[in-house]
Amino acid sequence: MIPIFLITFVSLVGFGLLIPLLPFIVERTGVGVEVITIVLGLYSLAQLVAAPFWGYISDRWGRKPVLVWTSYGLAASYVIVAYSESLEMLIVSRVVGGVMAANIGAAQAYMSDITTPETRAKGMGLLGAAFGLGFIFGPAIGGVLGGNDAATADFFWPSMVSAGITVVAALATQFFLKESLSPETRAKLALRPKVKFVDKIRMGLGRRSLIILMSGGFLAVTAWAQFETIFALWADAKLEYGPRDIGLLLTFIGVIGAVVQGGAIGKLTKKYGEHVLALAGLVFMFAGFVGLSFAFDLATTLMACAMLSIGSGLFNPSISSLVSQEAAETERGAVMGAYQSATALSRIVGPAFSGLVFTSVGAIAPFIVAAALIVPALVLMIALPKREKAKAA
């Protein structure tokens, strides 16, 4: 388990390095905020389109080749960012990065391969810790390397460091990681019927409880995606923060999220159940978005970000668990795939809409819209059928 943990951690550090910088990188090309957020959302769109292809390849040729190829591809996308001087080059880098982002799915599949049903939760928790730590160290390093303000931000070295770190992960995978799928297993998986994207969505819409969960998840993740995309530009406009300060703020958010998901969520779930925690998470997220709408200094921003991070840390694992409980063992993968497809769509819609309202209404408008999206999500979760509430408790 440790090798795949370290490889995933290193990959996420490389990815997280650029998070405080990407909005400023696109902004330097001279385009409007509404274009910036669309460009940032291309990553999720490319990831959604490419995911079935990489899933098929990993079943047919093995997890290790996909992990190696996509890591080198991600490194190439960071190099493109380092030398980008036009919007077109940045678009290419985001699309290439999104297409190659399947290394995360392959890492999860690898962990599933090498664990038993009894140890799988521990293995996935280890990967979750790698995600959390990567998103803590990555933005912090990227912010420090990026500079103090947007006007003088250094994009070259953070991009090249991201590329270098990702190449290290690729080399470690290539030379030290053993393939988890035997040739016989790959042959069997290659013959397994594939579930099309439309079929995944149709499965999710076939039951009332799943409609509620998927709709609530879509709304909440759309709200969060707006926050992720617009936060750096908001901090620049309202607080005059540059990459360094934004990187440290994102690190603060990551630390709180890691504490909630890595330590508190297990005990809280046993005591209150997933349904109550999902509701509590939405309440915290609503308060955080409202708080950001009125934030005017570091203290009020930290309070709002803390509430958002706690809310997301409670909501996301809880709703994922609730969705998984809605499926029999033989259909769990397809049902979870439907939910993941719905949230992937939200990561495309959220960024595009955040830029539009930022430009047409004002800097705080995306947070007000995000808070408004949480309200129907909360109503839907309250309306979850009693049978599912009992099941979750």
VOZA-720966 format. One line per field, with one value per residue (C-alpha): residue number from 1; residue in one letter; x, y, z. Coordinates in pm, 1 decimal, always signed. Example, Ala and Ser with C-alpha at 12.3 -4.5 7.8 and 13.67 -1.06 7.14 Angstrom:
# residues 2
seq	1,2
type	A,S
east	+1230.0,+1367.0
north	-450.0,-106.0
up	+780.0,+714.0
# end
This chain:
# residues 393
seq	1,2,3,4,5,6,7,8,9,10,11,12,13,14,15,16,17,18,19,20,21,22,23,24,25,26,27,28,29,30,31,32,33,34,35,36,37,38,39,40,41,42,43,44,45,46,47,48,49,50,51,52,53,54,55,56,57,58,59,60,61,62,63,64,65,66,67,68,69,70,71,72,73,74,75,76,77,78,79,80,81,82,83,84,85,86,87,88,89,90,91,92,93,94,95,96,97,98,99,100,101,102,103,104,105,106,107,108,109,110,111,112,113,114,115,116,117,118,119,120,121,122,123,124,125,126,127,128,129,130,131,132,133,134,135,136,137,138,139,140,141,142,143,144,145,146,147,148,149,150,151,152,153,154,155,156,157,158,159,160,161,162,163,164,165,166,167,168,169,170,171,172,173,174,175,176,177,178,179,180,181,182,183,184,185,186,187,188,189,190,191,192,193,194,195,196,197,198,199,200,201,202,203,204,205,206,207,208,209,210,211,212,213,214,215,216,217,218,219,220,221,222,223,224,225,226,227,228,229,230,231,232,233,234,235,236,237,238,239,240,241,242,243,244,245,246,247,248,249,250,251,252,253,254,255,256,257,258,259,260,261,262,263,264,265,266,267,268,269,270,271,272,273,274,275,276,277,278,279,280,281,282,283,284,285,286,287,288,289,290,291,292,293,294,295,296,297,298,299,300,301,302,303,304,305,306,307,308,309,310,311,312,313,314,315,316,317,318,319,320,321,322,323,324,325,326,327,328,329,330,331,332,333,334,335,336,337,338,339,340,341,342,343,344,345,346,347,348,349,350,351,352,353,354,355,356,357,358,359,360,361,362,363,364,365,366,367,368,369,370,371,372,373,374,375,376,377,378,379,380,381,382,383,384,385,386,387,388,389,390,391,392,393
type	M,I,P,I,F,L,I,T,F,V,S,L,V,G,F,G,L,L,I,P,L,L,P,F,I,V,E,R,T,G,V,G,V,E,V,I,T,I,V,L,G,L,Y,S,L,A,Q,L,V,A,A,P,F,W,G,Y,I,S,D,R,W,G,R,K,P,V,L,V,W,T,S,Y,G,L,A,A,S,Y,V,I,V,A,Y,S,E,S,L,E,M,L,I,V,S,R,V,V,G,G,V,M,A,A,N,I,G,A,A,Q,A,Y,M,S,D,I,T,T,P,E,T,R,A,K,G,M,G,L,L,G,A,A,F,G,L,G,F,I,F,G,P,A,I,G,G,V,L,G,G,N,D,A,A,T,A,D,F,F,W,P,S,M,V,S,A,G,I,T,V,V,A,A,L,A,T,Q,F,F,L,K,E,S,L,S,P,E,T,R,A,K,L,A,L,R,P,K,V,K,F,V,D,K,I,R,M,G,L,G,R,R,S,L,I,I,L,M,S,G,G,F,L,A,V,T,A,W,A,Q,F,E,T,I,F,A,L,W,A,D,A,K,L,E,Y,G,P,R,D,I,G,L,L,L,T,F,I,G,V,I,G,A,V,V,Q,G,G,A,I,G,K,L,T,K,K,Y,G,E,H,V,L,A,L,A,G,L,V,F,M,F,A,G,F,V,G,L,S,F,A,F,D,L,A,T,T,L,M,A,C,A,M,L,S,I,G,S,G,L,F,N,P,S,I,S,S,L,V,S,Q,E,A,A,E,T,E,R,G,A,V,M,G,A,Y,Q,S,A,T,A,L,S,R,I,V,G,P,A,F,S,G,L,V,F,T,S,V,G,A,I,A,P,F,I,V,A,A,A,L,I,V,P,A,L,V,L,M,I,A,L,P,K,R,E,K,A,K,A,A
east	+0.0,+280.8,+423.3,+86.6,+26.5,+357.8,+304.6,-45.3,+79.3,+359.9,+119.6,-128.1,+148.3,+242.3,-121.1,-185.3,+115.7,-65.5,-403.4,-321.3,-174.1,-405.1,-654.7,-369.0,-200.3,-513.4,-582.5,-240.7,-354.3,-593.2,-925.4,-1226.2,-1309.9,-1595.7,-1343.1,-1093.5,-1343.6,-1450.9,-1084.9,-1039.5,-1353.9,-1214.1,-1004.8,-1314.6,-1478.7,-1173.5,-1152.9,-1517.5,-1477.7,-1149.3,-1237.0,-1415.9,-1121.0,-863.4,-1089.7,-1100.5,-723.5,-646.3,-866.8,-713.6,-345.6,-311.7,-311.5,+64.0,+89.1,-198.5,-37.9,+292.7,+152.9,-83.6,+181.1,+414.9,+119.5,+40.0,+403.4,+383.8,+72.1,+261.9,+550.5,+298.6,+173.5,+530.5,+583.8,+231.2,+204.6,-140.7,-489.9,-473.2,-167.9,-338.4,-646.8,-424.0,-259.7,-594.7,-734.3,-417.2,-415.0,-779.3,-733.1,-434.7,-604.6,-704.8,-402.4,-624.0,-888.4,-616.1,-464.1,-801.8,-844.2,-493.0,-569.1,-892.3,-694.2,-437.4,-678.8,-935.6,-1292.5,-1174.5,-879.3,-1027.8,-1161.6,-816.8,-657.1,-899.1,-853.5,-479.6,-540.3,-773.6,-494.7,-259.8,-517.2,-555.4,-182.4,-117.3,-370.8,-212.5,+150.9,+86.9,-89.0,+150.7,+458.9,+294.7,+197.4,+548.8,+706.8,+442.3,+513.9,+338.4,+98.5,-79.2,+113.9,+454.4,+347.5,+605.5,+440.2,+747.6,+911.3,+593.7,+493.4,+835.1,+850.0,+505.4,+635.0,+947.0,+756.3,+515.4,+804.1,+948.3,+612.0,+607.9,+961.0,+879.7,+572.4,+765.2,+1051.3,+914.0,+539.6,+427.1,+132.1,-179.0,-367.8,-256.0,-288.8,-576.8,-764.7,-709.2,-852.3,-1166.8,-1210.8,-1173.1,-1477.2,-1693.3,-1985.2,-1916.6,-2171.1,-2223.7,-2240.6,-2608.9,-2688.9,-2518.8,-2735.1,-3047.8,-2971.1,-2938.5,-3271.9,-3454.4,-3518.1,-3660.7,-3394.8,-3115.9,-3275.7,-3271.2,-2912.9,-2778.4,-2964.3,-2846.1,-2491.8,-2503.1,-2620.5,-2369.5,-2072.7,-2172.2,-2163.8,-1823.6,-1686.6,-1784.9,-1589.3,-1281.5,-1269.6,-1341.6,-1176.7,-833.9,-986.2,-1216.2,-921.2,-728.9,-1021.4,-1150.8,-843.2,-565.7,-407.7,-153.2,-55.0,+140.0,-145.9,-400.1,-180.0,-164.7,-543.7,-596.7,-354.6,-562.6,-874.8,-694.0,-573.3,-923.8,-1068.7,-803.0,-877.0,-1251.1,-1226.2,-919.9,-1011.9,-1352.5,-1580.6,-1553.3,-1656.4,-1925.1,-2074.5,-2100.5,-2274.8,-2506.1,-2522.9,-2453.1,-2784.1,-2745.6,-2384.5,-2481.4,-2741.1,-2490.8,-2237.2,-2482.4,-2562.3,-2190.7,-2141.2,-2434.2,-2290.4,-1946.8,-2074.1,-2277.0,-1972.8,-1752.3,-2014.6,-1959.0,-1587.2,-1372.5,-1041.9,-827.2,-1015.7,-1361.6,-1222.1,-1062.9,-1389.0,-1587.9,-1328.4,-1322.3,-1700.4,-1682.2,-1407.9,-1590.8,-1909.9,-1745.0,-1560.4,-1889.0,-2104.9,-1892.7,-1807.7,-2155.7,-2346.7,-2108.4,-2186.7,-2560.9,-2542.9,-2349.0,-2612.9,-2874.4,-2717.0,-2685.8,-2329.8,-2356.0,-2459.7,-2264.2,-1999.2,-2257.5,-2455.3,-2141.9,-2041.8,-2374.6,-2314.5,-1959.2,-2087.8,-2339.8,-2075.8,-1836.8,-2101.4,-2129.5,-1755.1,-1811.0,-2123.8,-1999.3,-1682.2,-1852.5,-2140.5,-1913.9,-1723.9,-2043.9,-2195.7,-1856.9,-1836.3,-2200.4,-2299.0,-1992.1,-1708.7,-1926.5,-2206.0,-2067.1,-2077.3,-2434.1,-2535.7,-2350.4,-2539.6,-2865.8,-2778.9,-2726.7,-3085.2,-3262.1,-2990.2,-3077.4,-3451.1,-3387.1,-3179.4,-3445.9,-3697.9,-3491.1,-3732.7,-3751.3,-3634.1,-3301.7,-3273.7,-3313.3,-3066.5,-2810.2,-2841.4
north	+0.0,+243.0,+270.3,+364.8,+605.7,+784.5,+795.1,+939.7,+1192.7,+1312.8,+1339.6,+1546.7,+1778.1,+1845.2,+1916.1,+2128.8,+2349.0,+2528.4,+2578.1,+2925.7,+3033.7,+2910.0,+3200.4,+3451.9,+3256.8,+3282.3,+3641.5,+3749.4,+3664.6,+3960.8,+3776.1,+3834.4,+3642.6,+3462.2,+3318.8,+3234.1,+3015.5,+2836.8,+2757.3,+2621.6,+2409.2,+2246.2,+2023.9,+1856.1,+1831.0,+1657.5,+1431.3,+1329.9,+1248.7,+1057.2,+856.4,+566.5,+526.7,+504.7,+271.2,+33.1,+59.4,-10.6,-322.3,-440.5,-352.0,-309.4,-32.2,+32.5,+137.8,+384.1,+528.1,+571.0,+713.3,+958.0,+1082.5,+1166.7,+1328.3,+1543.6,+1650.7,+1755.2,+1964.1,+2152.1,+2223.6,+2368.1,+2600.1,+2711.4,+2825.5,+2946.4,+3298.6,+3273.9,+3163.3,+2885.6,+2731.7,+2742.7,+2574.1,+2297.7,+2254.6,+2224.8,+1975.6,+1763.5,+1777.6,+1672.5,+1384.8,+1261.1,+1299.2,+931.6,+848.9,+916.7,+665.2,+415.0,+458.8,+384.5,+78.4,-37.2,-5.3,-201.1,-475.4,-523.2,-514.3,-759.5,-660.4,-646.8,-414.6,-209.8,+68.1,+107.6,+117.6,+375.0,+577.8,+575.0,+709.8,+971.4,+1077.9,+1108.5,+1331.5,+1548.8,+1584.1,+1657.8,+1939.8,+2077.0,+2081.7,+2155.3,+2494.8,+2599.7,+2532.0,+2681.9,+2995.6,+3044.7,+2993.1,+3202.4,+3537.0,+3803.7,+3959.1,+3887.8,+4147.8,+3993.8,+3629.5,+3376.8,+3097.6,+2936.5,+2782.0,+2651.7,+2490.3,+2333.7,+2212.9,+2055.0,+1884.0,+1763.5,+1623.4,+1442.1,+1292.6,+1161.1,+996.5,+847.5,+708.1,+562.3,+396.5,+264.0,+109.6,+25.0,-45.0,-397.9,-458.9,-549.4,-734.2,-1072.0,-1140.8,-1379.1,-1114.3,-853.7,-1094.0,-1142.9,-769.5,-693.1,-911.9,-747.2,-539.1,-165.9,+72.9,+376.2,+727.1,+766.1,+432.9,+548.7,+860.8,+658.2,+420.4,+712.3,+854.7,+525.1,+550.5,+833.4,+812.3,+818.1,+1114.8,+1301.8,+1206.8,+1276.5,+1607.6,+1716.5,+1615.2,+1794.6,+2119.7,+2106.7,+2018.6,+2288.4,+2537.8,+2409.1,+2414.6,+2781.8,+2850.3,+2656.8,+2836.4,+3193.1,+3206.8,+3323.2,+3593.4,+3704.3,+3721.1,+3928.8,+4167.1,+4205.6,+4150.2,+4227.5,+3888.5,+3732.7,+3369.2,+3335.9,+3446.7,+3245.8,+2936.5,+2964.9,+3011.2,+2698.8,+2513.0,+2622.8,+2486.2,+2160.7,+2108.6,+2147.1,+1917.3,+1655.1,+1668.4,+1628.7,+1349.8,+1180.7,+1176.5,+1307.1,+1163.2,+800.6,+870.2,+1118.0,+870.0,+601.7,+844.5,+1036.4,+850.2,+967.8,+1143.6,+1375.7,+1450.2,+1528.4,+1776.1,+1928.8,+1958.1,+2152.1,+2387.7,+2457.0,+2511.4,+2754.7,+2948.8,+2952.1,+3088.1,+3356.6,+3437.9,+3481.6,+3712.4,+3949.5,+3881.5,+4194.3,+4090.8,+3788.5,+3697.4,+3691.4,+3506.5,+3239.7,+3190.1,+3148.0,+2915.2,+2703.7,+2657.1,+2569.0,+2313.0,+2152.0,+2140.9,+1982.4,+1736.5,+1623.7,+1625.0,+1453.3,+1124.1,+1105.4,+1141.0,+899.2,+643.3,+706.3,+656.3,+330.8,+201.7,+240.3,-32.3,-406.5,-537.9,-635.8,-285.7,-70.9,+21.5,+138.0,+336.9,+505.9,+572.3,+748.5,+969.0,+1046.4,+1140.1,+1380.3,+1550.1,+1563.3,+1760.2,+1997.6,+2068.0,+2180.5,+2389.9,+2551.4,+2718.3,+2851.1,+3002.9,+3152.5,+3359.6,+3483.8,+3614.1,+3746.9,+3965.0,+4064.0,+4113.0,+4145.6,+3969.2,+3828.6,+3713.2,+3358.0,+3299.5,+3428.8,+3198.1,+2910.4,+2971.3,+2977.4,+2639.8,+2486.7,+2569.2,+2328.6,+2069.8,+2095.3,+2065.6,+1755.5,+1588.9,+1661.9,+1497.6,+1179.0,+886.7,+761.2,+416.1,+562.3,+772.6,+463.2,+274.0,+550.9,+571.6
up	+0.0,+81.3,-274.5,-429.9,-139.0,-203.0,-580.3,-538.0,-283.9,-511.8,-808.8,-606.8,-479.8,-841.9,-929.7,-620.9,-689.1,-971.5,-801.2,-654.6,-988.9,-1265.0,-1256.0,-1272.4,-1551.5,-1765.4,-1655.6,-1785.9,-2139.2,-2117.7,-2136.4,-1910.6,-1595.1,-1769.7,-2016.3,-1739.8,-1556.3,-1874.8,-1950.3,-1598.1,-1638.7,-1953.6,-1726.7,-1583.2,-1925.1,-2072.1,-1767.5,-1803.7,-2173.7,-2131.5,-1819.2,-1998.4,-2238.6,-1960.9,-1764.9,-2060.5,-2115.1,-1747.4,-1756.5,-2083.9,-2039.1,-1662.6,-1401.3,-1409.1,-1776.8,-1730.4,-1417.3,-1599.5,-1925.8,-1760.8,-1517.6,-1805.4,-1983.7,-1680.0,-1661.2,-2026.3,-1953.4,-1679.3,-1918.5,-2164.9,-1887.3,-1812.1,-2170.9,-2244.9,-2380.6,-2533.6,-2441.5,-2699.2,-2531.7,-2192.9,-2336.6,-2475.3,-2133.9,-1953.4,-2203.8,-2195.5,-1815.3,-1793.3,-2037.8,-1837.3,-1496.9,-1508.2,-1293.8,-990.5,-1102.0,-1188.4,-842.7,-682.8,-903.3,-812.7,-441.3,-490.7,-667.5,-391.0,-95.5,+35.7,+128.4,+489.8,+420.2,+135.3,+357.5,+510.8,+166.3,+30.2,+348.6,+281.8,-68.3,+77.8,+311.8,+12.1,-160.2,+147.9,+212.4,-155.6,-151.0,+167.5,+55.6,-313.6,-283.2,-6.3,-220.1,-528.5,-339.2,-203.0,-546.5,-722.6,-558.0,-355.4,-604.6,-930.4,-1131.8,-1060.9,-1019.4,-1138.9,-1336.6,-1490.0,-1184.4,-1014.1,-1344.8,-1395.4,-1034.6,-1086.0,-1399.2,-1219.7,-923.9,-1156.0,-1355.6,-1028.0,-958.2,-1309.0,-1272.1,-930.4,-1080.2,-1377.1,-1179.6,-835.0,-864.7,-943.0,-1174.3,-975.4,-1251.1,-1380.0,-1757.0,-1681.4,-1483.4,-1755.4,-2012.8,-1802.4,-1739.7,-2108.4,-2179.9,-1913.6,-2053.5,-2042.2,-1890.1,-2114.0,-1971.7,-2066.5,-1900.8,-1581.2,-1567.9,-1652.3,-1364.3,-1125.6,-1236.8,-1193.8,-818.7,-611.4,-340.6,-597.7,-775.6,-443.9,-361.6,-709.6,-734.5,-391.5,-474.4,-809.2,-648.3,-362.1,-582.8,-833.9,-547.5,-432.0,-789.2,-814.8,-496.7,-614.2,-947.2,-841.5,-495.8,-618.5,-838.0,-553.3,-310.4,-564.7,-624.7,-266.6,-46.9,-297.3,-227.2,-459.8,-520.5,-193.8,+32.7,-167.8,-149.3,+229.4,+249.7,+38.5,+265.1,+565.9,+394.1,+313.5,+671.1,+813.5,+548.4,+621.8,+995.0,+935.3,+677.7,+820.8,+1187.1,+1287.9,+1020.4,+1136.4,+1494.7,+1391.3,+1144.5,+1411.3,+1646.5,+1411.9,+1079.3,+725.3,+670.4,+968.9,+874.3,+514.8,+642.6,+885.0,+605.3,+389.9,+677.7,+729.8,+356.0,+342.3,+637.1,+474.1,+142.4,+319.1,+530.7,+222.7,+73.8,+368.4,+434.9,+436.0,+600.4,+684.7,+1004.7,+844.0,+541.6,+762.3,+952.9,+631.9,+477.8,+794.1,+779.7,+409.5,+465.7,+758.3,+554.3,+253.5,+477.1,+631.7,+319.8,+54.8,+228.4,+380.3,+54.2,-120.2,+148.7,+116.1,-259.9,-221.9,+19.4,-252.5,-466.6,-444.9,-448.0,-814.2,-925.8,-682.6,-935.0,-1187.4,-928.3,-796.0,-1155.6,-1210.0,-908.2,-1016.4,-1363.0,-1208.6,-993.7,-1290.8,-1481.4,-1187.5,-1208.1,-1565.1,-1499.6,-1176.5,-1310.6,-1624.6,-1427.0,-1158.3,-1412.5,-1573.3,-1248.8,-1128.6,-1439.2,-1477.9,-1111.3,-888.4,-707.9,-429.0,-661.9,-712.8,-336.7,-309.6,-595.6,-428.1,-102.8,-299.9,-456.4,-112.3,-7.7,-249.5,-180.6,+188.4,+114.9,-97.1,+173.8,+434.4,+197.7,+168.0,+227.9,+585.4,+481.7,+363.6,+677.6,+888.7,+674.7,+714.4,+1092.3
# end
